[in-house]
Amino acid sequence: MQLTAIFQKVPEGYIAFVEELPGANTQGTTLEEARSNLLEAIDLVLEANRMLAEESIQGMDVIRETLTVSG
């Protein structure tokens, strides 16, 4: 799976977000900092989504499997 990172130059540095992952957005004073912060934001969004999903299926009979997406 590949995601698309968008970086926009602003007076304070850069803002960044991932097109395919709502909520994964950040900023940085340099492009490198914005990239690093965006990777952390992706991890945090995925972790939060996993926790929410886990709460919503707690006590239910479900099947959990790894899914690989190719495009």
C-alpha positions in Angstrom: 0.0 0.0 0.0 1.2 3.5 -0.8 -0.2 6.7 0.5 0.1 10.2 -0.9 1.7 12.9 1.3 1.0 16.5 0.5 3.3 19.3 1.7 2.4 22.9 1.4 4.9 25.7 2.0 3.5 28.4 4.3 5.3 31.4 6.0 5.9 29.3 9.2 7.3 26.3 7.3 5.2 23.4 5.9 1.9 21.9 6.5 1.4 18.3 5.6 -1.4 15.7 5.3 -2.1 12.3 3.7 -4.8 12.3 1.0 -6.1 8.9 1.8 -6.1 9.1 5.6 -8.3 11.7 7.1 -6.9 13.0 10.4 -3.2 12.4 9.4 -2.0 16.0 9.2 0.7 18.0 10.8 3.2 20.8 10.3 6.9 21.5 10.6 9.3 24.4 10.3 11.3 22.4 7.7 10.2 19.9 5.0 12.2 17.2 6.9 10.5 18.0 10.1 7.1 18.0 8.4 7.9 14.5 6.9 8.9 13.1 10.3 5.9 14.6 12.0 3.6 13.2 9.3 4.9 9.6 9.8 4.2 10.0 13.5 0.7 11.4 12.7 0.0 8.4 10.5 1.0 6.0 13.4 -1.2 7.9 15.8 -4.3 7.9 13.5 -3.9 4.2 12.8 -3.5 3.4 16.5 -6.5 5.5 17.5 -8.6 3.8 14.8 -7.5 0.3 16.0 -8.5 1.2 19.6 -11.9 2.5 18.5 -12.5 -0.6 16.4 -11.5 -2.8 19.3 -13.9 -1.1 21.6 -16.7 -1.4 19.1 -16.3 -5.2 18.6 -15.5 -6.0 22.2 -17.3 -9.2 23.3 -18.4 -10.0 19.7 -17.6 -13.1 17.8 -15.4 -11.8 14.9 -12.7 -13.0 12.6 -9.5 -11.0 12.5 -7.1 -11.4 9.6 -4.3 -9.5 7.9 -5.3 -7.7 4.7 -2.7 -6.7 2.1 -3.8 -4.0 -0.4 -2.2 -3.7 -3.8 -3.0 -1.1 -6.2 
